Amino acid sequence: MKIVLIHGQNHKGSSYHIGRMIADKINTAKEVTEFFLPKDLNYFCLGCYNCIEDESKCPFYVKKKKIMDAVEQADLLIFTTPTYCMRASAPMKSFMDLTFTYWMVHKPRKCMFSKKAIVVSTAAGRGTKSAIKDITNTLLYWGVPYIRTYGISVQSMNWAQVPEKRKIQIQSDTDRIAKIFSEEQKTRVGIKTKLLFNMMRMMQKVGWGSSPVEKEYWESNGWLAKERPWNNKL
Ligand SMILES: Cc1cc2nc3c(=O)[nH]c(=O)nc-3n(C[C@H](O)[C@H](O)[C@H](O)COP(=O)(O)O)c2cc1C
């Protein structure tokens, strides 16, 4: 199993430790790759829209490609982010902006429709729910059909200070989550993803996409005809 962790922070705090703990506890042969933001992609989207016509024209293409190649090859994606002002961290948001052509409304990738993902966020008190939602929303629009989330209030500014009682709870919660992902099961694309895809398909079909390049992409995948990214024929 190929696991890619994307951390919305450079430091190894509570969010990092929980994400890493889950990856380490997954009980199957695995290859783990990690990216840290902003260290591995220290840019904001400039809004130039070059990527709409040609993704390689993004000024940050080379660094972004390194991460997205790993993402495309992964079976399981683990995202971690500290909760900052009730949302995901700014570097994580920036990463999502920089990869917006992967959204179903533009050029969804077939490989996404068979992936699994886990989204982890820690807060001192409140806000993990909305921080996690920032990321699950992107994953939904990428087409990832199976997403589990884990948010916890750690009452702390760093991992060392997390109260012992909380750490015991985290151990048992991460055991449970890792067990789910250790079991080999096929992902099934749900009705929500299918509905979204079909809406985007209709848009592309009538030429309401952002560029004729997008329509060509959908056509070349056979999605404007009978093919669907969750079918294994192509
Ligand atoms: C800029 C900033 C904003 C924060 N905003 C919140 C917040 O909205 N709610 C909260 O409960 N904790 C907030 N915190 C605390 C962190 O979410 C908390 O300490 C978290 O566990 C840190 O995760 P880490 O150890 O992975 O960095 C904030 C911390 C910082 C530095």
The ligand as a Tripos MOL2 file, in Angstrom:
@<TRIPOS>MOLECULE
LIG
   31    33     1     0     0
SMALL
NO_CHARGES

@<TRIPOS>ATOM
      1 C1         -2.3890   30.7130   14.5820 C.3       1 LIG1
      2 C2         -3.0670   29.7600   15.5170 C.ar      1 LIG1
      3 C3         -4.4380   29.6660   15.5110 C.ar      1 LIG1
      4 C4         -5.0940   28.7650   16.3560 C.ar      1 LIG1
      5 N1         -6.4600   28.6740   16.3050 N.ar      1 LIG1
      6 C5         -7.1010   27.7980   17.1110 C.ar      1 LIG1
      7 C6         -8.5210   27.6760   17.0710 C.ar      1 LIG1
      8 O1         -9.2210   28.3130   16.2780 O.2       1 LIG1
      9 N2         -9.1080   26.8210   17.9340 N.ar      1 LIG1
     10 C7         -8.3770   26.0950   18.8370 C.ar      1 LIG1
     11 O2         -8.9600   25.3690   19.6120 O.2       1 LIG1
     12 N3         -7.0300   26.1450   18.8680 N.ar      1 LIG1
     13 C8         -6.3690   26.9630   18.0200 C.ar      1 LIG1
     14 N4         -4.9950   27.0090   18.0280 N.ar      1 LIG1
     15 C9         -4.2560   26.0100   18.8040 C.3       1 LIG1
     16 C10        -3.8420   24.8030   17.9250 C.3       1 LIG1
     17 O3         -4.9150   24.4140   17.0840 O.3       1 LIG1
     18 C11        -3.4830   23.5810   18.7750 C.3       1 LIG1
     19 O4         -2.4690   23.8810   19.6560 O.3       1 LIG1
     20 C12        -3.1090   22.4090   17.8750 C.3       1 LIG1
     21 O5         -3.1650   21.2200   18.6080 O.3       1 LIG1
     22 C13        -1.7270   22.5880   17.2860 C.3       1 LIG1
     23 O6         -1.4290   21.4620   16.4710 O.3       1 LIG1
     24 P1          0.0730   21.0510   16.1420 P.3       1 LIG1
     25 O7          0.6840   20.5830   17.4370 O.co2     1 LIG1
     26 O8         -0.0570   19.9850   15.1280 O.co2     1 LIG1
     27 O9          0.7290   22.2840   15.6340 O.co2     1 LIG1
     28 C14        -4.3350   27.9190   17.2200 C.ar      1 LIG1
     29 C15        -2.9410   28.0310   17.2170 C.ar      1 LIG1
     30 C16        -2.3100   28.9340   16.3870 C.ar      1 LIG1
     31 C17        -0.7850   29.0090   16.3980 C.3       1 LIG1
@<TRIPOS>BOND
     1     1     2 1
     2     2     3 ar
     3     2    30 ar
     4     3     4 ar
     5     4     5 ar
     6     4    28 ar
     7     5     6 ar
     8     6     7 ar
     9     6    13 1
    10     7     8 2
    11     7     9 ar
    12     9    10 ar
    13    10    11 2
    14    10    12 ar
    15    12    13 ar
    16    13    14 ar
    17    14    15 1
    18    14    28 ar
    19    15    16 1
    20    16    17 1
    21    16    18 1
    22    18    19 1
    23    18    20 1
    24    20    21 1
    25    20    22 1
    26    22    23 1
    27    23    24 1
    28    24    25 2
    29    24    26 1
    30    24    27 1
    31    28    29 ar
    32    29    30 ar
    33    30    31 1
@<TRIPOS>SUBSTRUCTURE
     1 LIG1         1 GROUP 0 **** ****
